[in-house]
Amino acid sequence: MLRYIAFFILFCITLFANEIEVTVIYGDYTPSKVVTTTYKDGTTALELLKQVCVVETSTKGKFTFVRSIDGVKSEVGKMGWFYLIDGESVHKMAENYILDGAKSMIWILKVEACY
């Protein structure tokens, strides 16, 4: 009986979790990190990133910026962390973007477009 209960619990967890591939591109010389994981409905992009990486953020006004992923830091006005969901830019702060059925999330350290 206990075996059936454990199976049912595992089935329910799997049923209500979404699978996603998270990729982090650290820059020119650091290898990328690729992790396949799951998330629950209502999870934000920032929450998921914090589940798979060591993340440092800073707040400016009402905005939260990712400043470091796994020790690789952004440089204000030069290089910044940007993210894509299912290959598309979402134009929202990661703390506000709800992963609604997303299958991939990519974080990239790249030259900032605006200063």
C-alpha positions in Angstrom: 0.0 0.0 0.0 2.8 2.4 0.9 4.4 1.8 -2.5 1.1 2.9 -4.3 1.0 6.0 -2.2 4.6 6.9 -3.0 3.9 6.3 -6.7 0.7 8.5 -6.6 2.6 11.4 -4.9 5.5 11.1 -7.5 2.9 11.0 -10.3 1.1 14.2 -9.0 4.4 16.1 -8.6 5.3 15.2 -12.2 1.9 16.0 -13.5 1.9 19.5 -12.1 5.5 20.4 -12.9 6.7 21.9 -16.1 10.1 20.7 -17.6 12.5 23.4 -18.8 16.0 23.6 -20.1 18.1 26.4 -18.5 21.2 27.6 -20.3 23.7 30.1 -19.0 26.2 31.6 -21.4 29.0 33.2 -19.3 30.9 35.0 -22.0 33.8 34.4 -24.3 36.0 32.0 -22.3 33.7 30.4 -19.7 31.8 27.2 -20.8 28.0 27.3 -20.8 25.9 25.6 -18.1 22.9 23.6 -19.3 20.5 22.2 -16.7 17.1 20.5 -17.3 14.8 20.9 -14.3 11.1 21.4 -13.5 9.1 24.3 -12.2 5.6 24.8 -10.7 3.0 27.1 -12.3 3.5 30.7 -11.1 7.3 30.5 -10.9 9.2 33.5 -12.2 12.3 33.5 -14.4 14.3 34.9 -11.5 13.1 32.3 -9.0 14.0 29.5 -11.5 17.4 31.0 -12.1 18.1 31.0 -8.4 17.1 27.3 -8.2 19.9 26.3 -10.6 22.6 28.9 -10.1 24.1 31.1 -7.4 22.6 34.5 -8.2 23.4 38.0 -6.9 20.9 40.8 -7.5 20.7 44.5 -6.8 17.6 46.7 -6.6 17.3 50.2 -8.1 14.0 51.8 -7.4 11.3 49.2 -8.2 13.6 47.2 -10.4 15.7 44.1 -9.5 18.8 43.5 -11.7 20.8 40.3 -12.0 24.4 41.3 -11.2 26.1 37.9 -10.9 25.4 34.3 -12.0 27.7 31.7 -10.5 30.3 34.4 -9.7 30.4 35.9 -13.2 29.5 39.5 -12.7 28.0 42.1 -14.9 29.6 45.5 -15.3 27.2 48.4 -15.2 27.3 50.3 -18.5 29.4 47.6 -20.2 28.2 44.0 -19.8 24.8 42.9 -18.5 22.8 39.7 -17.9 19.9 39.3 -20.3 17.5 36.4 -20.8 15.4 34.8 -23.4 12.3 32.5 -23.0 11.8 30.0 -25.7 14.3 31.9 -27.8 12.5 35.2 -27.5 13.2 38.4 -25.6 10.3 39.0 -23.2 11.0 42.7 -22.3 10.2 42.2 -18.6 12.2 42.1 -15.5 13.0 38.5 -14.6 11.3 38.9 -11.2 8.0 39.8 -13.0 8.1 37.2 -15.8 5.9 34.2 -15.0 7.1 31.0 -16.7 3.8 29.9 -18.3 4.6 26.7 -20.1 8.1 27.8 -21.1 10.4 25.1 -22.4 13.7 27.0 -22.4 15.3 29.9 -20.6 18.7 31.2 -21.7 20.8 33.8 -19.7 23.5 35.6 -21.6 26.2 38.0 -20.4 26.5 40.5 -23.3 27.3 44.1 -24.1 24.5 46.3 -22.8 22.5 48.0 -25.5 21.6 51.1 -23.4 23.7 53.0 -20.9 
